[in-house]
């Protein structure tokens, strides 16, 4: 579903940049003689990399910011210089955000709240008519001015900046999302149905990595830390 969320983020961001939706009236792709939109993506993981692919495909000026240098190197190789990659320093984030027409928050910490990377003060200095799409809103959002919205009422404006903070963004393209989710989960469902959950989990590290709690034993580091509870290895937790 993360792949879908990243792609939807660019699609809805492009729509929000239209004048009638409160944006600056920019076409993401631009036209000959007129530049395309400047897009900054905070986070180069699954969501961020998919957003970058769509934005770059639309011929926007794309910058991806991440703290993982290996991830940035992989993106740089994939795009062959068509996307700018920056290490996630406070100065890099501020400079890129303030110069952007569209900012996509795609920073995720599995099992924990998203870090706040853009302050309210920074939002107040952004260009009027620019757009924020905070995909991390399901984990609390990565922008201080973000608050959850719905597909029925998806946007609001703070200091002239359009915010799109819909929880469950893939729900906007429900048919695509349902098929994609089925494709991803069906092999695990078949394994559990055929082998039983304990054997399936013991044999498949990917399925086992999805375990968070079993029989009051917490196996996810972030969840254990947040609750102040003992952390168990998944292999320990599933032992009868």
N, C-alpha and C positions, 0 to 999 in steps of 0.2 A: 504493500500500500504506500510505502514511502516514495517509490518511483512515481506513482500517480500524483501524490501530493506535490512533489517538486515540479511536475509538469503543469499541474493545475495552477500553481502559484504564479507562473509566468503568464498563463492565459488570463487569469483574473486581474493580474497586475496591469496587463495591457489594456484591459477594459476600463479599469479604474483611472488610467491616464487620460481617457477621453474626457473632453470638456464637460459633457453633460453629466458625468459622474463625479465631478469635483476636481478632476485632474487638470494638468497643465495644457491638455490638448495636444499631446504628442503621439506620434505613430512610432511604435517600438522599432520597427525596421528602418524608419526614415525613408527618404526617396533620394534619387540623384540630386546632389547639391544641398541636401538637408540632412544633418546627422541623425542617426538613430538615437534611441534612449540610452542613457547611461544606467546600467544595472549593476548593483552590488549585491552579492550573495554571501551572507554570513554563515559559513559552514560548508565544507566540501565533501560531506558524506553522501549517502544515497540520495537524500532530498536535494542537497545543494548541487551535486553533480548532474542530476537530472534537470534541475532548473537551468543550469548552465548550458546544457545541450540544447534545450528549447530556445533560450534567449539568444545563444550564439547562432542557432539556426535561423532566427528571425533577424539576424544581422545587427543586433544591439551591441553596444560597447560594454562588455561583461568583465567584471572583476569578482574573483572568488577569494574570500579571506578565511584562513583556517590556521590553527596552531600546529597542525601535523605537517611537517615539511615533506615527509614521504608522500602524503596524500596530495600535496600541492605539486610535487614533482610528477606524480602520475597524471594529474589533470593537465599539467603543462605539456606532457608528452602526447596525451590524447588530442588536445586541441591545436598543437603545433604553433603556439604563440597567438592564436586567435582569441584567447581568453587571458586576461592578466591575473596572475596569482600573487597574493600578498600574505606574509606571515601576520598572524593576529596580534598586533600590538595596539595599544590604545590610540596612538597617533595615526596608524594606518586605517583603523576603523573610522575614526573621526573624519579624516581627510576624504576618504572614499564616500562615506555616507553623505557628507555635506555637498559633495559634487554630483550626487546621483539623482536620477529621476524616479527610479524604482529600487527599493531596498527589500530584499527577501531574507527574513530571519529563518535560518535552517539549522540552528545549533541544537543538538540533542545530547543529553547525558542520560544514558539508559537507566531507568528506575529513579531518576532524580529530577528536580525542577531545573528548567532551562536557566542559564546564567543571563543576567540583564546586561546586555552589551551596548545598548543605546539608551542614554539618560533622557529625561524629559527636557533638560536644558539643551541637549543636542537636537532633539526634535524641533524645538523652537527656532533653531538656526538653519534647519533644512529649507530647501527651496519651496516656495508656495506652489501648491499644485503637484508636488511630488507624492509618491505613494509608498506605503509600507505594507507588505504582506507578511504577516508573522505566522509562519507555518508551525512554529514552536508553541503556539498558544495552547495546545493540548497539554503541554508540560508547564504552563504558567506564562509562557511568552518570553521573548528575549529583548523586548523593548518596554521601558517603564510605562509608556502610555498605552500599552496594549490591554485590551479587555475582551473577553469572549463575545463573539457575535454569532448570528445564525444565518443560514442561507436565505431566509425570508427578509432579513434586515442586516446585510453583511458589512456595511461600512459606516464609519463616522469620521469626523474631521477634528483634529487637534492642531492648533496653531497653523492652519492652512495646509496640513498634511493629511492626506486620505489614508485611513487605516482599514485594512481588510484582515480581520482576525477571526474568521469562521472556524469553529471547532469541527473536526472531521471534514476537512476540505475535500477529500476524495468523494464524499457524498454528493458533490455537485455533478459528478459524472458517474452515477450509481451503477450503470450497466457495465461500463469499462472496469470500474473498481471491483464489482462482484466477480467478474470473470477472472481478473488478475489475482484476487484473493483466493479463489477456488484453485487456480493453477498452482499457487504457492503452497497451499495447505493440504491439498488432496493426498500427496505422498505420505504425509505424516498421519493423516486420518486413516489411510489404508494400512499403515504399519501398526498403529494402535489397535485397529479392528482385527487384524490378522494375528498379531503376536501378543496382544495384551499390553497395557500401558507400561508395565514395569520392564518387560523384556525389550520392548521397542525403545524405551528410553535408555536402557543399559547398552544397547547396541548402536545407537545413533547419537553422537556427540552434539549434533545440531539440535535435535529434539531435546536432549538433556539440558542444553544451554538455555532453553526456554522455560525451564522450571524456576519458579520463584518461591513457592511455599509448599511443603508437603508434611502432613502430620505435625503441624506446629513448628517445623524446622524451616528456617529461612535460608534460601540458597542464593539469593541475589545480594551482592555487596552493598549496593546503594540502599536497598530496602532495610537490610540489617542495620546499617549505620543510622538511617533516619529514625528507626524505632529503638535503637540502643539494645538490640538483641544479638545473640550469638549467631555467627555465620557458619553454616554447614556447607561442605562440598555436596554437590548434587548426588554424587555416588554414595555418600553416607546417608543422605536423606531418603533415598529410595530403597535402602536395605530393609527387608521385612522385619 
